[in-house]
């Protein structure tokens, strides 16, 4: 039986629990789990990222500072799979907050109609959501994550153009259905659930916020933002907290997968407690899982 390809999940230590749960969901919910591999790409294994700590890079036309401890410092690794796959075969790459509800094999094996990339469109702006991509690796030999990442710091490449695929020829990108990257939506159509709103990620509820808000270009040059800050002041960091996801079904879905990971030895209680201590996972995670057990027994 021929292999279809590989699912890559990119992460850093802050989102490692999400990545493990994501990997589990890919095989758990597939009828053909024996026909593809699942690999986690970890920030710590690619030191060219960490080497840029504190350096300025180009994002949305402005200079930002690279911080290794940002919640999403793994995002450049979206562009690693073709090289890791030897520029051959199919790959699906997802963020660590993306969980399979449907069968990822259906995506890996679909007709790409000659395109190099398939992903979700973002409005009518010719920007794309690269957080879930289907890749024909043989058509992406120009992707070199380390080189392209370096170009951000040389101000030759804008992070937002890179991450939204504006650097790619338009004719090489195809669009798949939004349910393959369903933003904080879990319904009968969802194939992959993406908990993309960082502040409501179900495994973070109650923790201090540990990400930088994106500073986007504004027509007013930021005058209104500065005025608001001068009148109201900055929100103290200790008051900025992750909040509960508005859809409790998505919380139950995630922690149901965590419970299975623990039952299967993919996540130990000791690991989960350590991630709680590090403020990477909400401190009541074990109580939430126990609540699911009580519901199942009722």
C-alpha positions as CSV (number, residue, x, y, z in Angstrom):
1,X,0.0,0.0,0.0
2,X,1.5,3.3,-1.1
3,X,1.9,6.1,1.4
4,X,-0.1,9.3,0.8
5,X,2.2,11.8,2.6
6,X,3.0,13.4,5.9
7,X,1.1,15.6,8.3
8,X,3.5,18.2,9.9
9,X,2.5,20.1,13.1
10,X,4.8,23.0,14.0
11,X,5.1,24.1,17.6
12,X,7.2,25.6,20.4
13,X,7.3,24.5,24.0
14,X,4.4,26.7,25.0
15,X,2.1,24.9,22.6
16,X,3.6,21.4,22.8
17,X,0.5,19.9,24.5
18,X,-1.6,21.3,21.7
19,X,0.8,19.8,19.1
20,X,0.6,16.3,20.8
21,X,-3.2,16.5,20.9
22,X,-3.3,17.6,17.3
23,X,-1.1,14.7,16.2
24,X,-3.4,12.3,18.1
25,X,-6.5,13.7,16.5
26,X,-5.0,13.2,13.0
27,X,-4.6,9.5,13.4
28,X,-7.6,9.0,15.7
29,X,-10.1,10.4,13.2
30,X,-8.8,8.9,10.0
31,X,-9.9,5.7,8.4
32,X,-6.5,5.5,6.7
33,X,-4.1,6.3,9.5
34,X,-1.7,3.6,8.2
35,X,-1.2,5.5,5.0
36,X,0.4,8.7,6.3
37,X,2.9,9.8,8.8
38,X,2.6,12.5,11.5
39,X,5.6,14.6,12.5
40,X,6.0,17.4,15.0
41,X,8.4,20.2,14.0
42,X,9.7,21.9,17.2
43,X,11.1,25.4,17.5
44,X,14.0,24.1,19.7
45,X,15.3,21.9,16.9
46,X,15.9,24.8,14.5
47,X,18.4,27.1,16.2
48,X,18.3,29.7,13.4
49,X,15.1,30.9,14.9
50,X,16.4,31.4,18.5
51,X,19.6,33.1,17.1
52,X,17.4,36.1,16.2
53,X,16.3,37.0,19.7
54,X,16.0,40.7,20.2
55,X,16.6,41.6,16.5
56,X,14.4,43.8,14.4
57,X,12.4,42.4,11.5
58,X,9.9,43.6,9.0
59,X,6.2,43.0,9.8
60,X,3.4,44.7,8.0
61,X,5.7,47.5,6.9
62,X,7.0,48.3,10.4
63,X,9.9,47.1,12.5
64,X,9.1,44.5,15.2
65,X,11.4,42.7,17.6
66,X,11.7,39.0,17.5
67,X,11.0,37.3,20.8
68,X,11.7,33.6,21.2
69,X,9.2,33.3,24.1
70,X,6.3,34.6,22.1
71,X,3.4,32.2,21.9
72,X,3.6,31.9,18.1
73,X,7.4,31.9,17.6
74,X,7.0,28.7,15.7
75,X,5.0,30.2,12.7
76,X,8.0,30.4,10.3
77,X,8.3,26.6,10.5
78,X,5.2,26.4,8.3
79,X,7.6,26.7,5.4
80,X,9.9,23.8,6.5
81,X,7.9,20.7,5.3
82,X,9.0,20.6,1.7
83,X,12.6,20.6,2.7
84,X,12.0,18.0,5.4
85,X,10.2,15.9,2.9
86,X,13.1,16.0,0.4
87,X,11.0,18.2,-1.9
88,X,8.9,15.1,-2.8
89,X,5.4,13.9,-2.1
90,X,2.4,15.5,-0.4
91,X,2.4,17.3,3.0
92,X,-0.2,18.8,5.2
93,X,1.1,21.4,7.6
94,X,-1.0,22.7,10.5
95,X,-0.6,25.0,13.6
96,X,-0.5,23.3,17.0
97,X,-4.0,24.6,17.7
98,X,-5.6,22.8,14.8
99,X,-7.4,19.5,15.5
100,X,-8.8,17.0,13.1
101,X,-12.5,16.4,13.3
102,X,-12.7,14.7,9.9
103,X,-10.3,12.5,8.0
104,X,-7.0,14.3,7.1
105,X,-6.4,11.6,4.5
106,X,-9.2,13.0,2.4
107,X,-7.2,16.2,2.3
108,X,-3.8,14.6,1.7
109,X,-5.2,12.6,-1.2
110,X,-7.4,15.1,-2.9
111,X,-6.9,16.4,-6.5
112,X,-4.8,19.5,-6.3
113,X,-5.5,20.4,-9.9
114,X,-1.8,21.1,-10.6
115,X,-1.5,23.6,-7.8
116,X,1.6,23.7,-5.5
117,X,-0.4,24.9,-2.5
118,X,-4.0,24.6,-1.3
119,X,-5.3,26.6,1.7
120,X,-8.1,28.8,2.9
121,X,-8.7,32.2,1.3
122,X,-9.0,35.2,3.6
123,X,-11.7,37.5,2.1
124,X,-11.0,39.1,-1.2
125,X,-7.6,40.5,-0.4
126,X,-5.5,37.8,-2.1
127,X,-4.2,36.8,1.3
128,X,-4.4,33.3,2.4
129,X,-4.5,31.4,5.8
130,X,-1.3,29.4,5.8
131,X,-2.1,27.9,9.2
132,X,-3.4,24.8,7.3
133,X,-1.9,24.0,4.0
134,X,-1.8,21.1,1.6
135,X,1.5,21.1,-0.2
136,X,2.9,19.4,-3.3
137,X,6.5,19.5,-2.1
138,X,8.0,18.8,-5.5
139,X,6.6,22.2,-6.7
140,X,8.0,24.1,-3.8
141,X,11.8,23.7,-4.3
142,X,12.2,27.4,-3.8
143,X,11.1,27.2,-0.2
144,X,14.0,27.5,2.2
145,X,12.7,28.4,5.6
146,X,16.0,29.5,7.1
147,X,17.0,31.7,4.1
148,X,13.5,33.3,3.9
149,X,13.4,33.8,7.7
150,X,16.7,35.6,7.5
151,X,15.3,37.9,4.8
152,X,12.9,39.3,7.3
153,X,15.8,40.7,9.3
154,X,17.4,42.1,6.2
155,X,14.1,43.9,5.4
156,X,13.9,42.1,2.1
157,X,10.8,40.2,3.0
158,X,7.7,41.3,5.0
159,X,6.5,38.7,7.6
160,X,2.8,39.4,6.8
161,X,3.4,39.0,3.0
162,X,5.3,35.8,3.7
163,X,2.8,34.2,6.1
164,X,-0.2,35.1,4.0
165,X,1.5,33.7,0.9
166,X,1.7,37.0,-1.0
167,X,5.2,36.0,-2.0
168,X,3.9,33.0,-4.0
169,X,2.7,33.2,-7.6
170,X,-1.1,33.6,-7.5
171,X,-1.6,30.9,-10.1
172,X,0.2,28.2,-7.9
173,X,-2.3,28.6,-5.1
174,X,-5.6,26.7,-4.9
175,X,-8.4,27.2,-2.4
176,X,-10.1,24.5,-0.3
177,X,-13.2,24.6,1.7
178,X,-13.2,26.7,4.9
179,X,-14.1,23.6,7.0
180,X,-10.6,22.4,6.5
181,X,-9.5,25.4,8.6
182,X,-12.6,26.2,10.6
183,X,-11.8,29.2,12.7
184,X,-13.2,28.6,16.2
185,X,-16.2,26.9,14.7
186,X,-17.2,23.3,15.5
187,X,-20.3,22.1,13.7
188,X,-21.4,19.3,11.3
189,X,-19.3,20.6,8.5
190,X,-16.0,21.0,10.4
191,X,-13.1,18.9,9.1
192,X,-10.4,20.7,11.1
193,X,-11.1,22.9,14.1
194,X,-8.7,25.8,14.5
195,X,-8.7,27.5,17.9
196,X,-7.2,30.5,16.2
197,X,-8.4,33.2,18.7
198,X,-5.4,33.1,21.0
199,X,-7.1,34.7,24.0
200,X,-9.8,32.0,24.1
201,X,-7.8,28.8,23.5
202,X,-9.5,26.3,25.7
203,X,-6.3,24.9,27.4
204,X,-5.2,28.4,28.4
205,X,-8.2,29.7,30.3
206,X,-7.2,31.9,33.3
207,X,-3.5,32.0,32.5
208,X,-1.6,35.3,32.1
209,X,-1.5,36.3,28.4
210,X,1.9,35.5,26.9
211,X,1.7,36.8,23.4
212,X,2.4,40.1,21.7
213,X,-0.6,41.8,20.0
214,X,0.0,42.4,16.4
215,X,0.6,46.1,15.7
216,X,-1.0,46.7,12.3
217,X,-0.5,49.7,10.1
218,X,-3.4,52.2,10.5
219,X,-4.5,55.1,8.3
220,X,-4.3,57.4,11.3
221,X,-0.7,56.5,11.9
222,X,-1.6,55.1,15.3
223,X,-2.7,58.4,16.7
224,X,-6.0,57.1,18.0
225,X,-4.3,54.1,19.7
226,X,-1.8,56.4,21.4
227,X,-4.6,58.7,22.5
228,X,-6.6,55.8,24.0
229,X,-3.5,54.7,25.8
230,X,-2.8,58.1,27.2
231,X,-6.4,58.5,28.5
232,X,-7.0,55.0,29.7
233,X,-3.4,53.8,30.3
234,X,-2.0,50.4,29.4
235,X,-3.7,47.3,30.8
236,X,-1.2,45.9,33.4
237,X,0.2,42.6,32.2
238,X,-1.0,40.8,35.4
239,X,-4.6,41.8,34.4
240,X,-4.4,40.4,30.9
241,X,-5.7,36.8,31.1
242,X,-6.9,34.2,28.8
243,X,-10.6,33.8,28.9
244,X,-13.0,30.9,28.5
245,X,-13.9,29.9,25.0
246,X,-17.5,30.9,24.3
247,X,-18.3,27.5,22.9
248,X,-18.0,24.9,25.7
249,X,-18.3,22.1,23.1
250,X,-14.8,23.1,21.8
251,X,-13.4,22.9,25.3
252,X,-15.0,19.5,25.8
253,X,-13.7,18.4,22.4
254,X,-10.1,19.4,23.2
255,X,-10.0,17.9,26.7
256,X,-11.6,14.7,25.5
257,X,-8.6,14.3,23.2
258,X,-6.3,15.1,26.1
259,X,-7.9,12.4,28.2
260,X,-7.3,9.9,25.3
261,X,-3.7,11.0,25.0
262,X,-3.2,10.3,28.7
263,X,-4.9,6.9,28.5
264,X,-2.7,6.1,25.5
265,X,0.5,7.2,27.2
266,X,1.1,10.2,24.8
267,X,0.8,12.7,27.7
268,X,1.6,11.7,31.2
269,X,0.1,13.3,34.3
270,X,3.6,14.5,35.3
271,X,4.1,16.2,31.9
272,X,0.7,17.9,32.2
273,X,1.5,19.1,35.7
274,X,4.8,20.5,34.5
275,X,3.1,22.3,31.7
276,X,0.6,23.7,34.2
277,X,3.5,24.9,36.4
278,X,5.0,26.7,33.4
279,X,1.7,28.4,32.7
280,X,1.4,26.7,29.3
281,X,-1.7,24.8,30.3
282,X,-4.6,26.0,32.5
283,X,-4.1,25.1,36.2
284,X,-7.5,23.3,36.5
285,X,-6.8,21.0,33.5
286,X,-7.0,17.8,35.5
287,X,-10.3,18.9,37.1
288,X,-11.7,19.6,33.7
289,X,-10.7,16.1,32.5
290,X,-12.2,14.6,35.7
291,X,-15.4,16.5,35.0
292,X,-15.6,14.8,31.6
293,X,-15.2,11.4,33.3
294,X,-18.0,12.2,35.6
295,X,-20.2,13.2,32.7
296,X,-19.4,10.0,30.9
297,X,-20.3,7.9,34.0
298,X,-23.6,9.7,34.6
